[in-house]
Amino acid sequence: MRLLKTSLIAIVLSIPLFSFHSLANAQSSIEKAFIAKSRLSSSIWKKHDPSSNIVVDHSAWDAFLSKYTGKNTQGINLVSYGGVSTADKKSLQQYLNALQATDVTKLNRNEQYAFWLNLYNASTVNLGIKNFPLSSILDIKSNPLDLKGPFNDNVAKVNGKKLTLDTIESGIVRPIWNDPRLHYAFNCAAISCPNLGSKAYKGTKINAQLNAAAKAYVNDPRGIRISNGKITASKIYFWYSGDFGKDEKAVLAHIKKFASPKLKSGLEGKTKIDSYEYDWALNKR
């Protein structure tokens, strides 16, 4: 998902940025420049079969999530990256291999949606396992000057196309589905990211699962919180602001759709977000 480590942009931020209201806004804007644009990576991904009854088997991913994830006292779903057995590492890789052997063009759209979300999340977890111990997913670098961590590295090959995490998210899912709820389903292995689901996404349940993920994040302090009348939001709403609406007022209108009555009441009359934050620490258990 997602971009460069906060500590690595300190040098850039040492340059005067007088056009910004605050250092935090300057930092967020620089980070946003590294976000992949929503642009279809290949015309092959437009192909699908509306009449298809093929159901992709995600049971291995379900079993992994059940065994190696659990929520902390703050409700954040954490992963036991360092506790995965050799046998289960092999099973996870076999699951990823099976996904990559799937002809995704023969699936219906809902099955495809679930397929890409699970491929992204399982691939990210697999990276965390292979490189553990680490304090952040962004510590995985292809070279010393790598600012985006593993998000631009090839992690899969589907229908003959090599794919990075960014390609899955911004080169396939974002342009095809144009659905802001997808941002609540992709998990980039960071504390501030929406929770890694406790179950695999399923084509037959995708809309209900996406709505549940949206509600969970919006009503969590990592998503939105109000203190002394000021709104602090996840940087996801800034980095991908165009996916949620044309301005902060539209972003807040999106958030209200999933907000609890208490949060919705606190957002009434608000048209701007005062600050954004994000914690890239690994979601390790």
Secondary structure, DSSP 8 states (H G I E B T S, - for coil): -----GGGGHHHHTS--TTSSSHHHHHHHHHHTTS-----S-GGGG---TT-------HHHHHHHHHHEEE-TT--EEE-GGG--HHHHHHHHHHHHHHHTS-GGGS-HHHHHHHHHHHHHHHHHHHHHHH-S-SBGGG--SSTT-SSGGGGSEEEEETTEEEEHHHHIIIIIHHHH--GGGGGT---SBTTS----SS---GGGHHHHHHHHHHHHHTSTTTEEEETTEEEEETHHHHTHHHH-SSHHHHHHHHHHH--HHHHHHHTT-----EEE---BB-B-
